Amino acid sequence: MKRSLKGNLLLAVASLIWGTAFVAQSLGMEYIGPFTFMTSRSFVGTISLLPVIALQNRYRKKHLKTTHIPSLNKKALIKAGIVCGLILSVASNLQQYAMQYTTAGKTGFLTALYILLVPLAGFFFGKKPPRLLWFSIAGATVGLYLLSVTSKFTIEPADLLVIASAFVFTGHIMAVDYYSPKVSGVQLSALQFLVAGLTSAVPMFIFENPQWANIIKSSLPILYAGVLSSGVAYTLQIIGQRLTTATMASLIMSAESVFALIGGMLILGESLTGREAMGAALLLLAIISAQLVQSRAKGITHEAV
């Protein structure tokens, strides 16, 4: 299997998990606030990865006869975890707070704005995507406009918060693209969630009144978002992004918006207007066309594993 195809498949699985996690994020706030939910899911994500890290160390000790990690790598891991964790905390908390006032499906699509922002950011860092890919990005932008901006050219405050989170998620994708080839993917994932959990706990205690009884009532959504969305999917993102480009990663991961819409309709009974449905369809078409363009592009340099 080609490296890029393997990476794209891992990212596709991550987008499926993330899309359905929007439903869990919505259900999780029935008894607790957004910051409490974010803090809980982040710590669960960290804990869920500890057995994986232990197995990796055991394998290294048994087959490689060492568990030693050079100090330089340790320093790089700590730095990467702090940077990625802080960015992830800001992005996720913006998104989670906004979900109190909008639907899971719409949040998923607006978060996918990073499909435009990532290649733009990459462009300024000298990573130019194939020219034809810009047509897909333009189509996705039109789709996002139809989805979020009404016929009266107004936009809800909650939508603005989700769009703001998309900008910050762009920074997270770029940070992962930079750090993932340098450190252990699973350890980076665990550390970034530890940082995100600690930083989310600050507004949790300031603005909310977390109680164990209510957290227990929200345990199923927290476990789904923590173990699968945080622990599994973000690890797949870190590993997958080693094998493909940041632009392609953002386009594949934006498919989470489609899965969020489907989950919202089937589980939460959400629906879209005709205008919003047209925007969703354009976005999906842009994602598919972008994959075709990228798969045919030649001379694309990938990061080493």
C-alpha positions in Angstrom: 0.0 0.0 0.0 1.4 3.4 -0.9 2.4 5.7 1.9 0.0 8.4 0.9 -3.0 6.0 0.5 -2.3 4.5 3.9 -2.1 8.0 5.5 -5.3 9.1 3.8 -7.2 6.0 5.0 -6.1 6.6 8.6 -7.3 10.2 8.3 -10.6 9.0 6.8 -11.2 6.8 9.8 -10.4 9.7 12.1 -12.9 11.9 10.3 -15.6 9.3 10.7 -15.0 9.1 14.4 -14.9 12.9 14.7 -18.1 13.4 12.8 -20.1 11.0 15.0 -18.4 12.6 18.1 -20.2 15.9 17.3 -23.4 14.0 18.4 -21.6 12.9 21.6 -20.5 16.5 22.2 -24.0 17.7 21.9 -25.5 15.1 24.2 -22.7 15.4 26.7 -23.8 19.0 27.7 -27.2 17.9 28.9 -25.9 17.8 32.5 -22.5 19.6 32.3 -21.0 22.7 30.8 -18.8 22.9 27.8 -15.5 23.4 29.7 -16.3 20.5 32.1 -17.0 18.3 29.1 -13.8 19.3 27.4 -11.7 18.8 30.5 -13.2 15.4 31.1 -12.8 14.1 27.6 -9.2 15.4 27.4 -8.2 13.5 30.6 -10.0 10.4 29.4 -8.2 10.7 26.1 -4.8 10.8 27.9 -5.7 7.9 30.1 -6.9 5.8 27.2 -3.5 6.1 25.5 -1.4 5.1 28.5 -1.8 1.3 27.9 -0.8 1.8 24.3 2.4 3.7 25.3 3.2 0.9 27.9 2.8 -1.7 25.1 5.1 0.3 22.9 7.7 0.5 25.6 7.4 -3.2 26.3 7.9 -4.0 22.6 10.9 -1.7 22.4 12.5 -3.3 25.4 11.8 -6.8 24.1 12.7 -6.5 20.5 15.0 -3.5 20.5 16.6 -4.2 23.8 16.2 -0.6 25.0 13.6 1.8 26.3 16.0 4.7 26.2 14.8 7.9 24.4 17.4 10.5 23.7 17.0 13.7 25.8 16.7 15.7 22.6 13.6 13.7 21.6 12.2 14.1 25.1 12.6 17.8 24.9 11.0 17.8 21.5 8.1 15.7 22.7 7.4 18.0 25.6 7.6 21.1 23.4 5.4 19.5 20.8 2.8 18.4 23.4 2.6 21.8 25.0 2.3 23.7 21.7 -0.2 21.2 20.2 -2.1 20.9 23.4 -2.5 24.7 23.9 -3.8 25.2 20.4 -6.1 22.2 20.6 -7.5 23.5 23.9 -8.4 26.9 22.4 -9.9 25.4 19.3 -11.9 22.7 21.0 -13.3 24.9 23.7 -14.5 27.5 21.2 -16.2 24.7 19.3 -17.7 23.1 22.4 -19.0 26.4 23.8 -20.7 27.2 20.4 -22.4 23.9 20.3 -24.7 25.0 23.1 -26.4 27.3 20.5 -26.2 25.5 17.2 -26.6 22.0 15.8 -24.0 19.2 15.6 -24.4 19.0 11.8 -23.8 22.7 11.2 -20.9 22.8 13.6 -19.3 20.0 11.7 -19.5 21.8 8.4 -18.4 25.2 9.7 -15.4 23.6 11.5 -14.4 22.2 8.0 -13.5 25.8 7.0 -9.9 24.7 7.7 -9.9 23.0 4.3 -9.4 26.5 2.9 -7.3 27.9 5.7 -4.7 25.1 5.8 -3.5 25.4 2.1 -3.5 29.2 2.5 -1.3 28.9 5.6 0.9 26.3 3.8 1.2 28.6 0.8 2.9 31.2 3.0 5.3 28.5 4.3 6.4 27.5 0.8 4.2 24.4 0.6 2.3 25.0 -2.6 -0.6 22.7 -3.4 -1.4 21.6 -7.0 -3.1 24.4 -8.9 -6.2 22.3 -9.7 -6.7 21.8 -5.9 -7.6 25.5 -5.6 -10.8 24.9 -7.7 -11.9 22.3 -5.0 -11.1 24.8 -2.3 -13.1 27.5 -4.0 -16.1 25.1 -4.3 -15.8 24.2 -0.7 -15.8 27.9 0.2 -19.0 28.5 -1.7 -20.5 25.5 0.1 -19.5 26.8 3.5 -21.0 30.2 2.6 -24.4 28.7 1.6 -24.3 26.6 4.8 -23.6 29.4 7.3 -24.6 32.7 5.8 -28.4 33.3 5.4 -30.1 34.9 2.4 -30.2 38.1 4.4 -26.4 38.0 4.8 -26.5 37.5 8.5 -24.6 34.9 10.6 -25.3 33.7 14.1 -22.9 34.5 16.9 -22.5 30.7 17.6 -21.4 30.3 13.9 -18.8 33.0 14.4 -17.3 31.0 17.3 -17.2 27.8 15.3 -15.5 29.7 12.4 -13.0 31.1 14.9 -12.3 27.6 16.1 -11.7 26.6 12.5 -8.9 29.2 12.3 -7.3 27.8 15.5 -7.8 24.2 14.2 -5.8 25.3 11.2 -2.9 26.1 13.5 -3.2 22.7 15.1 -3.0 20.9 11.8 0.0 22.9 10.8 1.6 22.2 14.2 1.0 18.4 14.0 2.4 18.5 10.4 5.6 20.0 11.8 6.0 18.0 15.0 4.7 14.5 14.1 7.7 13.3 12.1 10.0 14.3 15.0 8.4 12.5 18.0 6.3 9.4 18.9 2.7 9.9 17.6 1.0 8.2 20.5 3.0 10.0 23.1 2.4 13.3 21.4 -1.3 12.6 21.3 -1.4 11.7 25.0 0.6 14.7 26.1 -1.4 17.2 24.0 -4.6 16.0 25.7 -3.1 16.2 29.1 -2.2 19.9 28.3 -5.7 20.5 26.9 -7.3 19.0 29.9 -5.3 21.1 32.4 -5.9 24.3 30.5 -9.6 23.6 30.1 -9.9 23.0 33.8 -9.1 26.7 34.4 -12.3 28.1 32.8 -14.2 25.1 34.1 -13.6 26.1 37.7 -14.1 29.8 37.0 -17.3 29.7 35.0 -18.9 26.4 35.9 -19.7 24.3 38.9 -18.6 20.8 38.1 -20.1 18.0 40.1 -19.2 14.3 39.9 -22.9 13.2 39.8 -23.5 15.2 36.6 -20.2 14.1 35.1 -21.2 10.5 35.7 -24.6 11.2 34.0 -22.6 12.3 31.0 -20.1 9.4 31.1 -21.1 7.7 27.9 -20.7 10.8 25.6 -17.5 11.7 27.6 -16.1 8.2 27.0 -16.9 8.2 23.3 -15.4 11.6 22.8 -12.5 10.8 25.1 -11.5 7.3 24.0 -12.5 7.3 20.3 -12.5 11.0 19.3 -9.6 12.1 21.4 -7.5 9.0 22.1 -8.0 7.1 18.8 -8.8 9.7 16.1 -6.2 12.3 17.1 -3.6 9.6 17.2 -4.6 8.5 13.7 -4.3 12.1 12.6 -0.8 12.4 13.9 0.3 9.1 12.3 -1.7 9.8 9.1 -0.2 13.2 8.6 3.3 11.7 8.5 2.3 10.0 5.3 0.5 12.7 3.4 0.5 16.5 3.0 -1.2 19.0 5.4 -3.5 20.2 2.6 -4.7 16.7 1.7 -5.1 15.9 5.4 -7.3 18.9 6.0 -9.5 18.0 3.0 -10.0 14.4 4.1 -10.6 15.3 7.7 -13.2 17.8 6.6 -15.4 14.8 5.7 -16.2 14.8 9.4 -18.8 17.5 8.5 -20.7 15.0 6.5 -20.6 12.3 9.2 -21.7 15.0 11.7 -24.7 15.8 9.6 -25.7 12.2 9.2 -25.3 11.5 12.9 -27.2 14.7 13.8 -30.1 13.7 11.6 -30.3 10.0 12.7 -29.7 10.5 16.4 -30.7 14.1 17.3 -33.4 14.6 14.7 -31.6 17.6 13.1 -32.3 18.9 9.6 -31.0 21.3 7.0 -32.7 23.9 4.9 -32.6 23.6 1.1 -29.8 26.3 1.0 -27.8 24.5 3.7 -28.2 21.2 2.0 -26.9 22.7 -1.2 -23.9 24.0 0.6 -23.3 20.6 2.2 -23.5 18.9 -1.2 -20.9 21.4 -2.7 -18.6 20.7 0.2 -18.8 17.0 -0.2 -18.2 17.3 -4.0 -15.1 19.5 -3.3 -13.7 16.9 -0.9 -14.0 14.1 -3.4 -12.6 16.2 -6.3 -9.7 17.3 -4.1 -8.8 13.7 -3.4 -8.8 12.9 -7.1 -6.6 15.9 -7.9 -4.1 15.2 -5.1 -3.8 11.5 -6.0 -2.8 12.4 -9.6 -0.4 15.1 -8.6 3.3 14.3 -9.2 6.3 15.4 -7.4 4.7 15.8 -4.0 7.2 15.5 -1.1 6.0 13.7 2.0 7.5 13.7 5.5 9.4 10.7 6.6 7.9 8.4 9.2 
